[in-house]
């Protein structure tokens, strides 16, 4: 099953965890003290770029009856929506720019270009997800109530459709996010709960209605009225409608990919409910580090991902400016080296492929899977390291006498991989010898 004792899994003592937390607090204090004009300038430039790109994309769609303008407008508008959702909306609503005291970019006032009301998002994401990151039964982002993404989730015949569900979720991601806060599978027995559900449904339907009216009614109608006399009003409307739909799909698929790369590749661990509500700030930091994953990025890819290519840093410091995550990452990597903790990262295509591999594998019953919930690529627990150890032994780091280096969780994981490779080679050699003897006997 998932990790039940996070410090033990990390091979850290209480003193180690407290020291790690103090060093992370120091990073936070340094960034907060250094926030200033260059950060504000970055945000203003991002807003100008996003709005300019959106205007360009929508302007191009006035010529959308031409294939080149249709593609250019759809792609420009799609990227504008990505930047608005990822680098602006998501980060502004986390309170990353509240220190500026600018009502335009304050977490309490921003309403993003998405079907999910910002108030709902801030509850399901900022509070539930970030407080209970990857805690089974508490963080609904672990599979979104739809996908089986860990062997800790009991297999049901419904899970055969894992790949289909994720494809639909990716294409319509903004709508999946919009209904997440509604908790459609939850039973509501009291009048108060039922009334709250009705209010939340009304909020979602109102926001969806506004987005549909803007993207699929008003704007295509404007283009049709302006250009329809040349090519036909129906054709002009349809072209603008389909180009806008493609822009939304581009945004949805990209957002889904970035978010999944931060939470479901190998090494993004899952946790049980034990003691989560009583964990200290340093213990919370440690769980964020173990439960998140990065993907390697340069400035452009980082920008287009809302700097969520630094998902580990974002989960440790969700309310620090996103443009600082790259420099924070250097210091977090150094801490991982110091405490011999894994720093889960990889190329974007590789990380995304791993999420699809996990979703594909876990669509099948456990009897068809090789590993266990204690020692699989997508889920693990402290028990993976305890085979052959005396009962009651507590995992802890050691110091290499020859080098003075700490040997903790990362070294333990590397040791497991080495032993597995050795065992596979041994089995292959035994099989080859048996085959050779059988051939000689024949």
VEXBATOR-11418 format. One record per residue (C-alpha): residue number from 1; residue in one letter; x, y, z negated. Coordinates in steps of 0.25 Angstrom, whole numbers, plus 5000, padded with zeros to 4 digits. Example, Ala and Ser with C-alpha at 12.3 -4.5 7.8 and 13.67 -1.06 7.14 Angstrom:
{node 1, a, {5049, 4982, 4969}}
{node 2, s, {5055, 4996, 4971}}
//
This chain:
{node 1, x, {5000, 5000, 5000}}
{node 2, x, {5004, 5015, 5001}}
{node 3, x, {5014, 5021, 4991}}
{node 4, x, {5010, 5021, 4977}}
{node 5, x, {5022, 5027, 4970}}
{node 6, x, {5028, 5038, 4979}}
{node 7, x, {5040, 5041, 4971}}
{node 8, x, {5044, 5026, 4970}}
{node 9, x, {5042, 5024, 4985}}
{node 10, x, {5051, 5036, 4987}}
{node 11, x, {5061, 5030, 4978}}
{node 12, x, {5061, 5043, 4969}}
{node 13, x, {5060, 5045, 4954}}
{node 14, x, {5052, 5055, 4947}}
{node 15, x, {5064, 5064, 4946}}
{node 16, x, {5067, 5062, 4961}}
{node 17, x, {5053, 5066, 4965}}
{node 18, x, {5053, 5079, 4956}}
{node 19, x, {5066, 5083, 4962}}
{node 20, x, {5061, 5081, 4976}}
{node 21, x, {5049, 5089, 4973}}
{node 22, x, {5058, 5100, 4967}}
{node 23, x, {5066, 5101, 4980}}
{node 24, x, {5054, 5102, 4988}}
{node 25, x, {5048, 5113, 4979}}
{node 26, x, {5061, 5120, 4982}}
{node 27, x, {5059, 5119, 4997}}
{node 28, x, {5045, 5125, 4995}}
{node 29, x, {5050, 5136, 4987}}
{node 30, x, {5061, 5140, 4997}}
{node 31, x, {5051, 5140, 5009}}
{node 32, x, {5041, 5148, 5001}}
{node 33, x, {5051, 5158, 4997}}
{node 34, x, {5056, 5160, 5011}}
{node 35, x, {5042, 5161, 5018}}
{node 36, x, {5041, 5174, 5025}}
{node 37, x, {5041, 5182, 5038}}
{node 38, x, {5047, 5171, 5047}}
{node 39, x, {5036, 5161, 5043}}
{node 40, x, {5025, 5172, 5045}}
{node 41, x, {5031, 5175, 5059}}
{node 42, x, {5031, 5160, 5062}}
{node 43, x, {5016, 5159, 5059}}
{node 44, x, {5012, 5172, 5066}}
{node 45, x, {5020, 5167, 5079}}
{node 46, x, {5013, 5154, 5078}}
{node 47, x, {4999, 5160, 5077}}
{node 48, x, {5003, 5169, 5089}}
{node 49, x, {5008, 5157, 5097}}
{node 50, x, {4996, 5149, 5094}}
{node 51, x, {4986, 5159, 5098}}
{node 52, x, {4993, 5163, 5110}}
{node 53, x, {4994, 5149, 5115}}
{node 54, x, {4979, 5147, 5112}}
{node 55, x, {4975, 5159, 5120}}
{node 56, x, {4984, 5154, 5131}}
{node 57, x, {4978, 5140, 5131}}
{node 58, x, {4964, 5146, 5131}}
{node 59, x, {4967, 5156, 5142}}
{node 60, x, {4973, 5145, 5151}}
{node 61, x, {4960, 5137, 5150}}
{node 62, x, {4953, 5148, 5158}}
{node 63, x, {4960, 5142, 5169}}
{node 64, x, {4957, 5128, 5164}}
{node 65, x, {4950, 5123, 5177}}
{node 66, x, {4965, 5122, 5183}}
{node 67, x, {4972, 5110, 5177}}
{node 68, x, {4985, 5117, 5173}}
{node 69, x, {4977, 5128, 5165}}
{node 70, x, {4968, 5117, 5159}}
{node 71, x, {4981, 5109, 5154}}
{node 72, x, {4989, 5122, 5150}}
{node 73, x, {4977, 5128, 5142}}
{node 74, x, {4973, 5115, 5135}}
{node 75, x, {4988, 5112, 5131}}
{node 76, x, {4990, 5127, 5127}}
{node 77, x, {4977, 5127, 5119}}
{node 78, x, {4980, 5113, 5113}}
{node 79, x, {4994, 5118, 5108}}
{node 80, x, {4988, 5131, 5102}}
{node 81, x, {4978, 5122, 5094}}
{node 82, x, {4990, 5113, 5089}}
{node 83, x, {4997, 5125, 5084}}
{node 84, x, {4985, 5131, 5078}}
{node 85, x, {4981, 5118, 5071}}
{node 86, x, {4995, 5113, 5067}}
{node 87, x, {5005, 5125, 5065}}
{node 88, x, {4994, 5135, 5061}}
{node 89, x, {4981, 5129, 5056}}
{node 90, x, {4987, 5118, 5048}}
{node 91, x, {4998, 5125, 5042}}
{node 92, x, {4990, 5138, 5039}}
{node 93, x, {4979, 5130, 5032}}
{node 94, x, {4990, 5124, 5023}}
{node 95, x, {4993, 5138, 5018}}
{node 96, x, {5007, 5138, 5024}}
{node 97, x, {5005, 5153, 5027}}
{node 98, x, {4997, 5158, 5015}}
{node 99, x, {5009, 5164, 5010}}
{node 100, x, {5008, 5175, 5021}}
{node 101, x, {4994, 5180, 5015}}
{node 102, x, {4989, 5181, 5029}}
{node 103, x, {4974, 5178, 5030}}
{node 104, x, {4975, 5174, 5045}}
{node 105, x, {4985, 5162, 5041}}
{node 106, x, {4980, 5159, 5027}}
{node 107, x, {4976, 5144, 5024}}
{node 108, x, {4962, 5150, 5019}}
{node 109, x, {4958, 5157, 5032}}
{node 110, x, {4964, 5149, 5043}}
{node 111, x, {4954, 5141, 5052}}
{node 112, x, {4961, 5132, 5062}}
{node 113, x, {4957, 5128, 5077}}
{node 114, x, {4952, 5115, 5072}}
{node 115, x, {4939, 5108, 5070}}
{node 116, x, {4943, 5105, 5055}}
{node 117, x, {4939, 5117, 5046}}
{node 118, x, {4951, 5122, 5039}}
{node 119, x, {4945, 5121, 5025}}
{node 120, x, {4943, 5106, 5028}}
{node 121, x, {4957, 5104, 5033}}
{node 122, x, {4963, 5111, 5021}}
{node 123, x, {4956, 5101, 5012}}
{node 124, x, {4958, 5088, 5019}}
{node 125, x, {4972, 5092, 5024}}
{node 126, x, {4979, 5102, 5015}}
{node 127, x, {4973, 5096, 5002}}
{node 128, x, {4970, 5081, 5004}}
{node 129, x, {4980, 5077, 5014}}
{node 130, x, {4992, 5085, 5008}}
{node 131, x, {4989, 5082, 4994}}
{node 132, x, {4986, 5067, 4996}}
{node 133, x, {4995, 5065, 5008}}
{node 134, x, {4994, 5050, 5013}}
{node 135, x, {4988, 5046, 5000}}
{node 136, x, {4978, 5034, 5004}}
{node 137, x, {4964, 5037, 5001}}
{node 138, x, {4966, 5052, 4998}}
{node 139, x, {4973, 5057, 5011}}
{node 140, x, {4963, 5056, 5022}}
{node 141, x, {4974, 5059, 5032}}
{node 142, x, {4979, 5045, 5031}}
{node 143, x, {4971, 5040, 5043}}
{node 144, x, {4961, 5051, 5042}}
{node 145, x, {4951, 5040, 5038}}
{node 146, x, {4951, 5034, 5052}}
{node 147, x, {4965, 5028, 5054}}
{node 148, x, {4972, 5017, 5047}}
{node 149, x, {4986, 5022, 5045}}
{node 150, x, {4992, 5014, 5033}}
{node 151, x, {4991, 5000, 5029}}
{node 152, x, {4985, 5005, 5016}}
{node 153, x, {4972, 5008, 5023}}
{node 154, x, {4964, 4995, 5024}}
{node 155, x, {4962, 4990, 5038}}
{node 156, x, {4948, 4990, 5044}}
{node 157, x, {4943, 4986, 5057}}
{node 158, x, {4940, 5001, 5060}}
{node 159, x, {4956, 5002, 5060}}
{node 160, x, {4957, 4995, 5074}}
{node 161, x, {4953, 5008, 5080}}
{node 162, x, {4965, 5016, 5073}}
{node 163, x, {4971, 5020, 5087}}
{node 164, x, {4958, 5024, 5093}}
{node 165, x, {4954, 5032, 5080}}
{node 166, x, {4968, 5040, 5080}}
{node 167, x, {4966, 5043, 5095}}
{node 168, x, {4953, 5049, 5093}}
{node 169, x, {4958, 5056, 5080}}
{node 170, x, {4970, 5062, 5088}}
{node 171, x, {4961, 5067, 5099}}
{node 172, x, {4951, 5073, 5090}}
{node 173, x, {4959, 5076, 5078}}
{node 174, x, {4953, 5090, 5074}}
{node 175, x, {4940, 5083, 5073}}
{node 176, x, {4946, 5072, 5064}}
{node 177, x, {4952, 5082, 5055}}
{node 178, x, {4939, 5090, 5055}}
{node 179, x, {4931, 5078, 5049}}
{node 180, x, {4942, 5074, 5040}}
{node 181, x, {4937, 5083, 5028}}
{node 182, x, {4923, 5077, 5030}}
{node 183, x, {4927, 5063, 5025}}
{node 184, x, {4916, 5057, 5033}}
{node 185, x, {4918, 5043, 5026}}
{node 186, x, {4916, 5049, 5012}}
{node 187, x, {4903, 5046, 5005}}
{node 188, x, {4896, 5058, 4999}}
{node 189, x, {4886, 5055, 4988}}
{node 190, x, {4884, 5068, 4981}}
{node 191, x, {4876, 5080, 4987}}
{node 192, x, {4888, 5089, 4985}}
{node 193, x, {4897, 5079, 4993}}
{node 194, x, {4887, 5079, 5004}}
{node 195, x, {4885, 5094, 5005}}
{node 196, x, {4900, 5096, 5005}}
{node 197, x, {4901, 5086, 5017}}
{node 198, x, {4890, 5093, 5024}}
{node 199, x, {4897, 5106, 5022}}
{node 200, x, {4910, 5100, 5027}}
{node 201, x, {4903, 5094, 5039}}
{node 202, x, {4897, 5108, 5043}}
{node 203, x, {4911, 5114, 5042}}
{node 204, x, {4917, 5104, 5051}}
{node 205, x, {4906, 5105, 5061}}
{node 206, x, {4907, 5120, 5061}}
{node 207, x, {4922, 5120, 5064}}
{node 208, x, {4920, 5110, 5075}}
{node 209, x, {4909, 5118, 5081}}
{node 210, x, {4918, 5130, 5081}}
{node 211, x, {4929, 5123, 5087}}
{node 212, x, {4921, 5116, 5098}}
{node 213, x, {4914, 5129, 5101}}
{node 214, x, {4927, 5137, 5103}}
{node 215, x, {4934, 5126, 5111}}
{node 216, x, {4924, 5119, 5118}}
{node 217, x, {4912, 5129, 5120}}
{node 218, x, {4916, 5144, 5119}}
{node 219, x, {4930, 5143, 5126}}
{node 220, x, {4926, 5134, 5137}}
{node 221, x, {4914, 5143, 5139}}
{node 222, x, {4923, 5155, 5140}}
{node 223, x, {4932, 5149, 5150}}
{node 224, x, {4920, 5144, 5158}}
{node 225, x, {4913, 5158, 5158}}
{node 226, x, {4927, 5164, 5163}}
{node 227, x, {4931, 5154, 5174}}
{node 228, x, {4919, 5146, 5177}}
{node 229, x, {4914, 5155, 5189}}
{node 230, x, {4927, 5150, 5196}}
{node 231, x, {4927, 5135, 5193}}
{node 232, x, {4913, 5132, 5187}}
{node 233, x, {4909, 5135, 5173}}
{node 234, x, {4907, 5121, 5169}}
{node 235, x, {4921, 5117, 5174}}
{node 236, x, {4928, 5129, 5167}}
{node 237, x, {4921, 5125, 5154}}
{node 238, x, {4925, 5110, 5155}}
{node 239, x, {4939, 5113, 5158}}
{node 240, x, {4941, 5123, 5146}}
{node 241, x, {4933, 5113, 5138}}
{node 242, x, {4942, 5101, 5141}}
{node 243, x, {4955, 5109, 5140}}
{node 244, x, {4951, 5114, 5126}}
{node 245, x, {4948, 5099, 5122}}
{node 246, x, {4962, 5095, 5127}}
{node 247, x, {4968, 5106, 5118}}
{node 248, x, {4961, 5101, 5106}}
{node 249, x, {4965, 5087, 5109}}
{node 250, x, {4979, 5091, 5111}}
{node 251, x, {4979, 5098, 5097}}
{node 252, x, {4971, 5086, 5091}}
{node 253, x, {4981, 5075, 5096}}
{node 254, x, {4993, 5084, 5092}}
{node 255, x, {4988, 5087, 5078}}
{node 256, x, {4985, 5072, 5076}}
{node 257, x, {4999, 5068, 5080}}
{node 258, x, {5006, 5078, 5071}}
{node 259, x, {4998, 5074, 5059}}
{node 260, x, {4999, 5059, 5061}}
{node 261, x, {5014, 5061, 5063}}
{node 262, x, {5015, 5067, 5049}}
{node 263, x, {5007, 5056, 5042}}
{node 264, x, {5007, 5043, 5049}}
{node 265, x, {5021, 5039, 5054}}
{node 266, x, {5029, 5029, 5047}}
{node 267, x, {5034, 5034, 5034}}
{node 268, x, {5022, 5043, 5031}}
{node 269, x, {5018, 5035, 5018}}
{node 270, x, {5005, 5033, 5012}}
{node 271, x, {5002, 5034, 4997}}
{node 272, x, {4992, 5029, 4987}}
{node 273, x, {4983, 5037, 4978}}
{node 274, x, {4991, 5034, 4965}}
{node 275, x, {4995, 5047, 4957}}
{node 276, x, {4994, 5056, 4969}}
{node 277, x, {4985, 5066, 4961}}
{node 278, x, {4996, 5066, 4950}}
{node 279, x, {5008, 5067, 4959}}
{node 280, x, {5018, 5079, 4956}}
{node 281, x, {5022, 5089, 4967}}
{node 282, x, {5035, 5082, 4970}}
{node 283, x, {5027, 5068, 4971}}
{node 284, x, {5018, 5075, 4981}}
{node 285, x, {5030, 5080, 4989}}
{node 286, x, {5035, 5066, 4989}}
{node 287, x, {5022, 5060, 4994}}
{node 288, x, {5022, 5071, 5005}}
{node 289, x, {5036, 5067, 5010}}
{node 290, x, {5033, 5052, 5010}}
{node 291, x, {5019, 5054, 5017}}
{node 292, x, {5023, 5063, 5028}}
{node 293, x, {5031, 5062, 5041}}
{node 294, x, {5037, 5071, 5051}}
{node 295, x, {5040, 5071, 5065}}
{node 296, x, {5053, 5077, 5071}}
{node 297, x, {5050, 5090, 5078}}
{node 298, x, {5057, 5103, 5084}}
{node 299, x, {5051, 5117, 5083}}
{node 300, x, {5040, 5115, 5094}}
{node 301, x, {5035, 5101, 5089}}
{node 302, x, {5035, 5106, 5075}}
{node 303, x, {5027, 5119, 5078}}
{node 304, x, {5017, 5111, 5086}}
{node 305, x, {5015, 5101, 5075}}
{node 306, x, {5013, 5113, 5065}}
{node 307, x, {5026, 5109, 5059}}
{node 308, x, {5020, 5096, 5054}}
{node 309, x, {5031, 5089, 5061}}
{node 310, x, {5036, 5092, 5047}}
{node 311, x, {5025, 5085, 5040}}
{node 312, x, {5033, 5081, 5028}}
{node 313, x, {5037, 5095, 5025}}
{node 314, x, {5022, 5099, 5028}}
{node 315, x, {5017, 5089, 5018}}
{node 316, x, {5027, 5094, 5007}}
{node 317, x, {5025, 5109, 5010}}
{node 318, x, {5011, 5110, 5017}}
{node 319, x, {5010, 5125, 5014}}
{node 320, x, {5024, 5129, 5018}}
{node 321, x, {5025, 5136, 5032}}
{node 322, x, {5026, 5126, 5043}}
{node 323, x, {5037, 5133, 5050}}
{node 324, x, {5046, 5130, 5038}}
{node 325, x, {5044, 5115, 5038}}
{node 326, x, {5056, 5112, 5047}}
{node 327, x, {5066, 5119, 5037}}
{node 328, x, {5059, 5112, 5026}}
{node 329, x, {5061, 5099, 5033}}
{node 330, x, {5076, 5100, 5032}}
{node 331, x, {5075, 5101, 5017}}
{node 332, x, {5065, 5090, 5015}}
{node 333, x, {5073, 5081, 5024}}
{node 334, x, {5085, 5084, 5015}}
{node 335, x, {5076, 5080, 5002}}
{node 336, x, {5073, 5067, 5009}}
{node 337, x, {5087, 5064, 5011}}
{node 338, x, {5090, 5067, 4997}}
{node 339, x, {5079, 5059, 4991}}
{node 340, x, {5081, 5048, 5002}}
{node 341, x, {5066, 5050, 5006}}
{node 342, x, {5061, 5047, 5020}}
{node 343, x, {5059, 5059, 5029}}
{node 344, x, {5049, 5053, 5039}}
{node 345, x, {5050, 5060, 5053}}
{node 346, x, {5052, 5056, 5067}}
{node 347, x, {5049, 5060, 5082}}
{node 348, x, {5035, 5064, 5084}}
{node 349, x, {5032, 5053, 5094}}
{node 350, x, {5037, 5043, 5085}}
{node 351, x, {5030, 5048, 5073}}
{node 352, x, {5017, 5049, 5081}}
{node 353, x, {5019, 5035, 5087}}
{node 354, x, {5021, 5029, 5073}}
{node 355, x, {5007, 5035, 5069}}
{node 356, x, {5000, 5028, 5080}}
{node 357, x, {5008, 5015, 5078}}
{node 358, x, {5003, 5015, 5063}}
{node 359, x, {4989, 5018, 5068}}
{node 360, x, {4989, 5007, 5078}}
{node 361, x, {4995, 4997, 5068}}
{node 362, x, {4985, 5000, 5057}}
{node 363, x, {4973, 4998, 5066}}
{node 364, x, {4976, 4983, 5064}}
{node 365, x, {4973, 4974, 5052}}
{node 366, x, {4985, 4973, 5042}}
{node 367, x, {4987, 4958, 5046}}
{node 368, x, {4993, 4963, 5059}}
{node 369, x, {5003, 4972, 5052}}
{node 370, x, {5016, 4968, 5048}}
{node 371, x, {5020, 4978, 5036}}
{node 372, x, {5012, 4980, 5024}}
{node 373, x, {5006, 4993, 5017}}
{node 374, x, {5019, 4993, 5009}}
{node 375, x, {5029, 4993, 5020}}
{node 376, x, {5024, 4997, 5033}}
{node 377, x, {5028, 5009, 5043}}
{node 378, x, {5016, 5017, 5040}}
{node 379, x, {5014, 5014, 5025}}
{node 380, x, {5023, 5010, 5013}}
{node 381, x, {5024, 5009, 4998}}
{node 382, x, {5034, 5007, 4988}}
{node 383, x, {5032, 4992, 4988}}
{node 384, x, {5040, 4992, 5002}}
{node 385, x, {5053, 4994, 4994}}
{node 386, x, {5050, 4984, 4982}}
{node 387, x, {5051, 4971, 4989}}
{node 388, x, {5061, 4962, 4981}}
{node 389, x, {5062, 4972, 4969}}
{node 390, x, {5058, 4968, 4955}}
{node 391, x, {5044, 4972, 4951}}
{node 392, x, {5043, 4986, 4945}}
{node 393, x, {5055, 4991, 4952}}
{node 394, x, {5054, 5006, 4955}}
{node 395, x, {5060, 5011, 4968}}
{node 396, x, {5070, 5022, 4966}}
{node 397, x, {5081, 5028, 4974}}
{node 398, x, {5096, 5023, 4972}}
{node 399, x, {5109, 5030, 4975}}
{node 400, x, {5119, 5024, 4984}}
{node 401, x, {5132, 5023, 4976}}
{node 402, x, {5140, 5023, 4989}}
{node 403, x, {5134, 5036, 4995}}
{node 404, x, {5127, 5042, 4983}}
{node 405, x, {5114, 5043, 4993}}
{node 406, x, {5100, 5041, 4987}}
{node 407, x, {5093, 5028, 4992}}
{node 408, x, {5078, 5030, 4991}}
{node 409, x, {5066, 5029, 4999}}
{node 410, x, {5072, 5032, 5013}}
{node 411, x, {5083, 5022, 5010}}
{node 412, x, {5073, 5011, 5005}}
{node 413, x, {5065, 5013, 5018}}
{node 414, x, {5078, 5012, 5027}}
{node 415, x, {5082, 4999, 5019}}
{node 416, x, {5069, 4993, 5022}}
{node 417, x, {5070, 4996, 5037}}
{node 418, x, {5084, 4990, 5037}}
{node 419, x, {5079, 4977, 5030}}
{node 420, x, {5068, 4975, 5039}}
{node 421, x, {5077, 4977, 5052}}
{node 422, x, {5087, 4967, 5045}}
{node 423, x, {5075, 4957, 5043}}
{node 424, x, {5070, 4958, 5057}}
{node 425, x, {5084, 4955, 5062}}
{node 426, x, {5085, 4943, 5053}}
{node 427, x, {5072, 4938, 5058}}
{node 428, x, {5076, 4940, 5072}}
{node 429, x, {5089, 4933, 5070}}
{node 430, x, {5082, 4921, 5064}}
{node 431, x, {5072, 4920, 5075}}
{node 432, x, {5083, 4921, 5085}}
{node 433, x, {5090, 4909, 5078}}
{node 434, x, {5078, 4901, 5078}}
{node 435, x, {5075, 4903, 5092}}
{node 436, x, {5090, 4900, 5096}}
{node 437, x, {5089, 4887, 5087}}
{node 438, x, {5076, 4883, 5094}}
{node 439, x, {5082, 4885, 5108}}
{node 440, x, {5094, 4877, 5104}}
{node 441, x, {5085, 4866, 5099}}
{node 442, x, {5077, 4866, 5112}}
//
